[in-house]
Amino acid sequence: MEKKEKFSLKDHLFHREKIIYLASLIYKNYPEFKSQDFIWEVMQDLEKLELKERIIFITEMLEKYLPKDYKATVEILKKSVPEKPDLTKSDDDFWDFIFAPYGFFVAKNRCNEKYLQYSLESLAYFTQFFSSEWPVRKFFNTFPEETFEFFLQHVKNPNYHIRRWVSEGSRPSLPWWEKIHFDYKKTQVLLDELFYDQTRYVTRSVANHLNDIAKKDSEFVYKILEKWKKSQKQNKEEMDFIIKHSLRNLIKSWEKKALEFIWFWNHPEILFSNKWVSSEIKIWEYLEFQAEIFSKKPQNILLDYVIFFKTQKWFSKKVFKWIQKEFWQNETIIFSKKHLFREMSTRKLYNWTHKLQIQVNGIIYSEQEFILV
């Protein structure tokens, strides 16, 4: 198989065309902006930097080329964003990473008492174009009660990007950025108003928030989920999603109470057989395998597979979700799977013997080694 180029997220999100696009938006609303100089200087170093470094670097360049007056610059940035997102949509993603520096400009320059309200309002505005979940964490750690009160005021905001920001920005441990030192139990009042939101973009964030808390206080999360489930404020399908997504790390670890919570018991009554299709594969090829399950009674089955990746020092274990299925008595189903071994910036692949396990409700039913060459 022909080798593919390694995907680079940083180059996909931040490149010359994006910098030109950003500069053109600013110039349109601020003619004094030296857009060509800005583009030239940014591109001198941009490609040398990692993703987070690119956001910070562009923020510093905006600070250099825009007015020294904080509010004047923020107002220019507010005018330079495209049309607001369509609020009739039920879901959306971050929007455009190129606007991430706008929120960071606010956090870098005026996370202080004098401009606190104005800065938080600006972050709420910018989060509609790219989530301000990272820069607001500085405010949570510097002005925790004031920021929490601001979130309380916006928990029912008509813009779902802002509602999602309330949950995501107050998460205890957001990926890629600093943790917030705030009582996680206190944020429950926010989540109590957001879990029955009708937008998956919001409820996914609520579940991610609970997943963070579950890493240190799973009992607290169980109580919240039980309370929400009994309230029936959220429809069953979405509530099931929130529960499974909130407990996903506990489920992957086969924590008994988490499995019981989602009705997947530890000891299924099944007959299991499997077929190994691949024993030796190359990078950018698929590892193929099958699992055949005969259910002796009506029951819920959680089928996962685990790959032990070779690392520089030892092995790294990674659990992959496969299928969740309700079986009838005497039902037999064959499941097939293809796992692509591709180059990733987050995992280096080594020529070595790897191992694959197939698990049913946390119990290992099959194990085989294979060679990656």
N, C-alpha and C positions, 0 to 999 in steps of 0.2 A: 504493500500500500504506500502511496506517495506521502511523504512526510509533509505535514502542514506547518505553517508558521505558528509560533506560540502567540496566543492572543494576549494583547497588552491593554489592560483596562485604562491605564493612565493615558496612553496614546489615543485610545478610542474616545475618551472624554475631554482631553485637553490637547489641542493641536492648533496649527497655524490658522486654519479656517475658522475655528471657534474664537480665537483671539481677535481675528479681523471682524467677525460678527459682533463681538462684545464692544469693540472699539467703535464700530459704526453706530451702534445704538446710543452710546454715550455721546458721540460727536453730534448726532442728530438733535440732542437735547441740551448740549453744552458746546457751542461752536468754538470756544476757546481751547477745547481739548486737543492736544497735539497727538492725534491718533496714530500717525505714521511713526513718530518717535516711540510712542507707547508700544506699538506692535514690534518694532525693531528691537527694543530693549528687552521685552518679555521673551522674544524668540531666541535671544542670545543664550539664555540659560535654561529655558523651559524643559528641553528634552533631556537635560542632565538630571532632572529631579524626579522623585517618586510622587505618587498621587497626592498625598497630604501636603507634601512640600510645594507642589504646584499651586494648590489653593492658597497657601500662605504667601507664596511669592507673588502671585497675581494681586492679592490683597495689598501687599506692600507697594506694588507698582501703581495701583489705583490711588493709594495714599500720596504717592509722589507726584502724580500728574493731575490730581484734582485739587480744588481749593483747600486751603488750610483750615477754613471754618468747617467744623464738624457737621453742623446741621445743613449747611449749604451743600456739602458733598452728598449727604444722605438723600436730600431732596432731588439732586441730580440723578442719583442711582435709582430712586423710586420712579422717576419719569422715564428712565431708560429701559425698563422691563417691557416685554411684549404684553399683549392683551391678557387679562386675567383668565385663569382656567375656567372652563365651562362647568358651572355649579350644578347643571342638570345631570352630569355624569355620576355614576355610583362608585367609581373607582378610578385611580390614576397612580402613576409612580411619582418619583421625586421631581419630575419635570427636567430641568437642564442643569447639569453640574456647573456649567460656565457661570451661573449666577451664585454659586456657593460663596465666592469672595465677598459678596455684598453683606451677608450676615456676619462674616468674619471681620469685615471692616468695622461694623458696629461694636462687636465684642472687644476688638483690639483697641479702639479709640475712646469709647465712652461707657465702659462698665463702671460707672461711678454714681454717687447719690444724686448729683445735680441733674444728670441727664437720664436717670433710671427709667422713668415712665416713658419718655420719648424713645429711648433705645429699645425697650421691650415692645412698644407699639411698632417700631420699625422692623424688628425681627418678625413680628406677627405678619406684617405686610410682605416681607421678603420670603417667608416660608411658603407662600402661595406659588412661588416660581422655582424655588429649590429649598428643601426642608432646612429650617434653622435649628434643627435638633442638636447640632454640634456646638455652635457658638452660644446658645442659651445656657449651656452647662456652666460656663464661666459665671453667668449671672446667678445660677442656682447655688454655686459655691461661695459667691461673694455676698449676695443678698438673698438668702434662702427663703425667708418668710415673705418678702415683697414679691419675689418671682412666683412663689407658690400662690399667693393671693391673685396675681395677674392671671395665672392659669385657671384659677377658680372662676374668674370673670369670663373666660373664653371657652369653657368646657362645652357650652351649647352654641358656640359660634356657627352661623349658617354655612360658613366655608369649611368643607370637610378637610382641607389641607391644614387649617388651623386647629381643628379638633384632633386630628392625628398628631400634630405637633405637641399638643398638651400631653398626650400619652408618651410619645417618643422622647420628647425633651426632658421628661421627668423620670425616665428609666434609670435604674441604679447603675447599670454598667453597659453603656452603649458601645457597640463595636467601633474600633478605630479612634476613640477619643477618651477624654478623661472621665473618670467616675464622678458621680455627684455624692456629696456627703450630706444626705438629707434622710430623715426618717422614712424608710420605705413604707411603713404602715400608714403614714399620714397621706400618702398619695392614693390610698384606696378610695378616698372620697371622689377623686377625679375619675378613676376607673369605673366606679359604681354608676357614673353618668354616661360613660362611653361604651360599655360592653354591649349595650343594646342598640348601638348605632346601626344604621342600615347600609353603611359603606364598608366593604371588606378592607379597604385601605386603613380604616380606623380600627376595626376589630382585630386585624392582624397585629397592629401595633400594641393593642391591649394585651393580646396573648404573649407577644414578645416581652412586654413589661413584666407579666407574671412569671414567665420563664426565667427572667433574671432573678426575681425574688425567690423562686423555687430552689435555686442553687444554694441558698443559705437558710431558707425557712419554708420548707415544703408544706408543713402543717398549716401555716397561715394561708397558703395558696389553695389548699384543699377546702378550707372553710369558706373562702371567697367564692370559689367555683360552685360549691354546694349551695350557697346562698343565692347566687345568680341563677342557677338551674331551677331552684324552687320558685323564684320570682316569676318565671315564664315571660319576662319582658322581651327576651330575644327568641326568635323562632328556633325550633329544635335543630335544624340543619346547621345553622350558624353557631348555635351554642355548642354543638358537638365539635365543630371546627375549633372554637376557642379553647375548649377543654383539651383536645388532643394537642393543639399547638402550644398551649401553656405548659403542658406536662411532657413535652417531647423529649427533653433531656433525661427526665426521670424514666420515661418509657424505654428510651434507648439503653438506659442502665439497668433495665428490668427491675425497677423498684416495685415491689409487690403491691403496695397500696395504689400506685399510679396505674398499674395494669388492672387492678380490681375496679378502680374508678371508671375506667373506660370499658369494663366488662370483657377483658381478655385475661383468662385465668392462667396460672402458671403451669398447670399440668393438663394439656389437652389429651383427649382420648382419640388418637389417630393412628393410622398406619402410614408410614412415610417411606418413599423411595425417591431416588434422584438419578439423573443422567448427566454426566460430565461431557461436554462437547469439546472443550478446549483444555489442553494440558500444557501447551506452550504457545505464547502469543508475542507479538511485537507491539511497540508503542504505536498508537493510532490504529490498533486492532481491537476487536471485541473479545472479551471473555464471555463465553456462552455456557449456560447451564439451565437445568430444569429441576422442578420439584413436583412430585406427585403426592397428593394428600387424600387419604380416605378417612372420612369422619365417621366415627362409631355412634355419634349422637349429635343433636343440634347444639352448636357451640360457635363462639367467636374465635377466629384464628388470626393471629398477627404473625405474618411471615416476613422475616428480614434476612439480609445476608451481611456478613462481616468480612472485610478484606484487611489482612495484615500486610501493610506496605513496608518494604525495606527502606530504612533510613540510613543516614551516614553512620549512626552508632548502633542502632538496634532495629526494632520494628515499631510501626505506628498503627494502632487499631482504629478502624473507621467503620461505624455501623451505618448501613444504608437501608432505608425503609423500602419495602417491596410491595406488600399488599395487606390490606385488612379486609377480612371476608367473614360473613356469617354463613356457616355451613348447615345444611340439613342432615338428618341422620342417613347414613349409608351413601352420602354424596362423595363422588371422586372428582377432583379437578387437577389438571396438569398446568403448572405455571412455568413459563419460559422467560428467561432474562438475558439481556446482552449488556455488559458493562464495558464502556469505552475507556481504554487507558490512553489518556491524552496528556500532553505537556500542559502544566498549569503553573502560574506564578506562585501559587500557595503550596505546591507539593512537587518536589523533585523526584523523578522516577529513576530507579536503579536497576541495572541488569542483575537479577538475582531470583532466587526461589521465594515466591510469595505464598500466602495461604488464604483460602476462602472457606468460610463456615456458613451453613444455612441453619437458621434458628426458627423455631416455632414457639411463640409465647415465651421467648427467652431461653428455651432449652435447645442445645446444639444437637441437631439430628444428622448432620453430615459435615465432613471436613475433608478437604483435599488440597494438596500443594500444586502449584503451577509455576512455570518458569516465564519470566518476562525477559525478553532478549531485545 
